[in-house]
Amino acid sequence: MTFLFDLMAQGIQMLLVLALAPLLIGFIRKQKARLLRRKGPPIIQPWRDLIRLLRKEVVLAENASWLYRSAPYLIFAMTWVAASLVPTFATGLMFSWSADLIAIIALLGSARFFLALAGMDIGTSFGGIGSSREAMFGSLAEPATIMIVFTVSYIAGTTQLSEIAAYMAGNLGLRASVGMALVALLIVAIACRQSSNPSGADDGA
């Protein structure tokens, strides 16, 4: 019974992450539009876009290899697993033993790597430009992320996320290093967001 309950809790965590991730993007777009004195799209717009895109016919280049066909599934799986391992809604879940910060960064870095490979697979100039842009942002964002991770891990004495969350919950004292790491994390998140949406065209009018 305990095994089934733990498995159910882990499954609920993964489903919540999957369901709320598009809503978080919609919320960010809405707030960004309001700061620019615009109305902005509805918060559920990312879900509408996903449903609309799923209805479209798949378009593949003639010279696309198996890598290009399988890259979207690999990228989705790696990103989903990395996000699901983060103790967002609960700690001590069934797979929390594998929720190591270094492993999560490796998963996200692997997803970026496969995205760059998929862009270069077809051999077009636009694909090469996109891949080089993705590699450039990765070379800047990932070392900064690792430094942030090591800062928090050094304070908590571990890279295991559940133990870090438990330590931070019991030690809420102000630390300059944690505050600077938080600011750095926000900057990295904004940079990664801009790399995936450089034009900002989907923020609404």
N, C-alpha and C positions, 0 to 999 in steps of 0.2 A: 504493500500500500504506500509506504514511504517513497519507494522508487517511482511509482506511478505519479504521485503528487509532485515529486521533484521534476520528473519529465514534463508534466503538464505546466509547471511554473516556468520551466525553460522555454517551452513552446509558446506560451503566452508572451513571454519577453520578446521572442523573435518576431512574433506576429505584430506586437505593438510597435516595435521598431520599424517594421515594414510598412505599417499603416500610417504611422505618424511622420515618417521622413518626408513625404511629399507635402504634408501640411506644414511642416517646419519651413520648407522652402517657400511655400505660399505666404506664411507669416512674415518671413524676412522681406520678401518682395513687397508686401503690403506696407510694412513699416518704412522701407526704403522709399516707396512712392510718396508716402505721407510727409517724409522729411523734405521731399522735393516739391511739396504742395500739389501733388497729383492724387487722383482718386485711387489708382492702382487696381490690379486684378483681384478677384475674390481669392480668399485663402485656399479654397478647394480647386483653384484653377490647375495646379500641377496634376491632380488626379484626373481632371477632365482631359488634359493633354495626354496623359498616359493611356487613357481609354481610347482616345481618338487615334493615337499612334498604333495601338495594338490592332486596330481594325484595318490598318493600311496593309497593302500588299508588300511583301519583302522584295526589295530591289538589291540585287547582287551584281557586281561586275563579272564579266566573263572570265577574267584571269584571277578572281578571288580564290584563295586556297582555303584549306580546312581551318587554318588559323583565323582568318577573317570571319568565318562562319561561327566558330566556337568562342571567339573573344568576348562577345557581349554576355554570354552565359557565364564565362569564367570571371569576368569583371563584376557582374552582378553577384555571383556567389561569394567571391572574396570580400566584397564590400559589405554584403549582408552579414556574413559570419563575423567580420571585424566589428561591425556596429552592434551585433547581438551579444558579443562577449563583454561589452562594456556594461557594468552593473548600473543601468539607467533607472530601473524601477525596483530592483531588489538586489540583495547581495547574497552570497553563498549559494548560488544556483548550481545545478548539476555540472555544467561545464565551466564553472568559475575557476577551476584549477588550471585551465588552459588560457584564461584571460590574462595573459602576460603582455605588458606594454610593448615589449620588443617584438613579440609575435604579431600583435595588432598592427604595428608600424610595418612589419614585413608583409603582411597581407595587403595593406593599402598600397605599399610600394610595388608589390607584384601586380596589383590591378592597374596601376599607372603604367607599368612596364608593358603589359599586354595591350593596353590602349594605344601606346606608341607603336607597338609592333603591328597592330591592326591598321593603323594609319599608313604605315609604310608598305604594307603587304601588296596593295594594288599597284603601287609604283607611280601614282600621279603626283603632280607638283603640290596640289593642295593638301594631299595626305602627308607628304613630307614636311610641309610647313607646319601642319597641325602637330605632327609627331615631335618635331624639333621644339615647338613651343611647349608641349607637355613635358618634354625632357628638361627644358630649361627651368620651368617652374618647379619640377620635382627636385632638381639639383639644388634649388634655393630653399624650398620648403621643408624637405625631409631632414637635412642636417639641423635646421632650427627646431623641428619637432623632436628630434632625438635629444637635443640639449635640454629642451623643456622636460622631456621624460626623465632624463637623468637627474635633473634638479629635484623633481618630486620624489623620485625613487630614492635619492640620497637621504632626503628628510625622513621618509617612511621606513627606509632600510630594506626595501623589497621592490620588485617590479611587478608583483602580482596585484591586479587591480582591486580585488576584493579586500585584500589586506591594506592597501593604500586608502581605500574608502573608509574602512573601519578606523584606521589610524587618524585620518583627517577629521572624522566625526567626533573622535574623542579628544582631539587636540586642536581646538579652534582658535588658538592664539595667532595674532598677527605676525606674519613673517614677510620681510621685504623680498626675499627670494621667491616665495610663492606668488606674491603680488606681481612681480616682474615677469614670472613665468606665465601668469594668466594674461597679462598684456601682450606678451609675445605670442601666445596661443591665439588670441583674437586677431592679431595682425596676420598670422599664418592662415587662419581660416578665411579672412577677407581676401587675401592674395589668391588662395585656392579657389574661392568663389568667383573672383574676377577672371581667373584663368579658364574656368568652365563657361563663363558668360561675359566675354570681354566687351560686347557692345551694349549690354544692359537693355536690349530691345524688348525683353519679355517682362519688364517691370511695369508695364502699363502706362497709360496716358493720364 
